[in-house]
Amino acid sequence: MHRKIIFFILLLLSFSNAQIFNSARILKQKRLSLSINPVLINGLVEDDAGIFVHSEYGIGSGMQAAGQLGLGFNQTYWGVLLEKSFVNSFPIISFSGGIHNFENVGLDFTLNFSVPVNNLVDLYGGLDSDLVFADKKTFNFRTETWKKESDTQFLTWFFMGAEVVIRNKVHLLFEAEIGIADEAYNLFGTGIKFYF
């Protein structure tokens, strides 16, 4: 088991999605969560605000599926992923992979660590990475034509957050994501999460 954990940590660091709003805890089978998260993003073409809606569904066997929709930012974000828990004790560790579109299509990889502080608070953090398949247009002055080129980007963030129980099945979320790669933006947000 420890070799698997070390392998996934090394895999993520060697590659080294951004907005997690999720601890490493996996939903039980047939359970559902829905969260609404207003965010501020610093580092896009212009700083911007928007809102993300996240949903998660427990598949069983320590796995859950998730979907995200982001509105604002002068464009729409959507993404889907699968998340698997590898350690359910202290600390809780999960790994997720998925696909998204935020102007360009990208693959997502997230390594998430959670530490339950008490029955009401979970602290979480980890690394989030996107492999983005961007299209770049360049103008050739000699031929006076535009050329479309592929430009693959590898974006990485360090994220940290807290999930706080305020009522049975209602939690508050707080999160910050700091871009490690030059092209990665910074994100700060909060929100509310409902469990069904």
N, C-alpha and C positions, 0 to 999 in steps of 0.2 A: 504494500500500500504506500509506504513512504517513497519508494522508487517512482511510483506514478505521480505523486505530488511534486517531487523534484523535477521529473521530466516536464510536467506542464509549466512549472515556474521557469525552467530554462527555455522551453519553447516560446513562452510569451516574451521573455527578456530578449531572446534572439530575434524575434520579430519586432521586438519591442514595438468602443461605440460611445460619440461621447455624450452622455447623460445616462447615468446608471439608475439613480433613484430606486435602489434595490439593495438590500443586504444580501449576504450569501445564503440566507435561509431559503429553502425550497418549499413551495407550497405542497401540502398533502394532495393526494390524488383527488381529482374532481373539485378542488377548491379554486376560487377565482379571486383576483384582486384587481382593483382599478384605482389609478392615482392621477391626479391633476397637478401639474407642476409648472408654475410660472418661473421663467428664468431670464437672466441677463447674460448676454454673451459679449465678451470683449475680445476683439482681434479678428472679426470678420472684416469685410471691406469697410463697413461702418459698424460701430457698436449698436447692438440691437436687443430688443426684448421680444419674448415670445412665450408660448405655452406648449408644454408637452402633455400628452395623454398616454399613459402606460397601462397595459393590461397584462396579467400573468395568469396561466392556467396550469395547475398541477397535473402532470401526466402519470406520475407514479415512478417507483424505482429511483427516487432521488432526482427526478428530472421535472422541468417545467418549460413550457413554451411561453413566449412573450411577444407582444406587438407594441409598437410605438408610433405615434403620430405627432408631429411638431408643426405648429402654425405660427406665423409671424416670420421674422427674418427675411422678408421679401421673397420667400420661397417656402415650399412645403417639404417636411422631412417625413419619411416613413421607414420603418424597419421591422424585421422579425428575427427572432433568435431562439435557440435552445440552450438551456442552462442545466448543468449537472453538478450535484454536490459530491465532493470527494472526501471531505472530512465533516462529520456532523457533531464533533465534540468541540473542545476549545483549542484554537479558534476554529470557527466554521469556515470552510474553504469551498468555493465553487468556481467553475470555469464555464464560460459561455462563448458561443460562436453564432454568427448570423450574417445577414445581408441588409443593406440599407440604401436609400437614395436621398441625397441632399445636394441637389444640382448634378452630382455624379454618383454612379453606383460604387459601393464599397463593401468589403468584407469586414466584419467586426469580431474582435477577440477580447475577452475580459477575464481577468483573474481577480476574484473578489474575496476578501478576508473579512469576517465579522467577529466581533467580540461582544457577547452579551454582558453589559455592565450590571444589570439587575433585571427584574421581571418587566421593567418599563422601558428600558433604553438598550438599543443595540448601536454600537459604533461600527462603521465599516469603511473599507478603503481598499485600494489596489491599483492595478494598471489596466488601462483601457486602450486598445489599439485599433486603428482603422487602416486597411489597405485600400486606398481609393484609386479607382481607374478614371482619371480625369482626362478630359479632352482640352487641348490647348490650341488656340488659333494664332498663327504667326503670319505676318505680312512679308512677302518677298518683294523687295523694292526693285530688284532686277527684272523679274517677270511681271510685277505689279499684280500679283494674285495672292489670295489667302490660302494657307496650307493648314490642314487640321492634323495635329499630332497627338499621339497618346502620351500622357505624362502620369505615370504611376507615382502616387505619394504614399508615404508611410507616416501616419500621424499617431502620436502617443500622448496620453494624459495620465497624470497621477490624480486619483480622486479620493475624497474622504467625505464621509457623511454620518448622519445620525438618524435613526428611526425611533420615534418616541410615541409610546402608547398614550392616547388622551382619553379614549373610551374603548370599551370592548369592540373590537373589529374596526376601529378608527385610529389611524396613526398619523403623526406629523413627520415630514421628511425635511432634512436640511442637507445640502450638498454643495461642494466646491470641486471643480475640476481645473487643474492647472496644466496647460499645454507644455509638454516637454520638447516636442519637435517644433522647429521654427514655424511651420505652417499651421500648427494646432492653436486654436483659440482657447480662451479661458471661459468657464461657465460657472455661474453662481445661481442657486435656486432653492426653492422651498416647495412645499406642497402638502397635500393631504391624500392619504391612501385608505381605501375601504376594502375590507375583506368579506367575501361572501362564501 
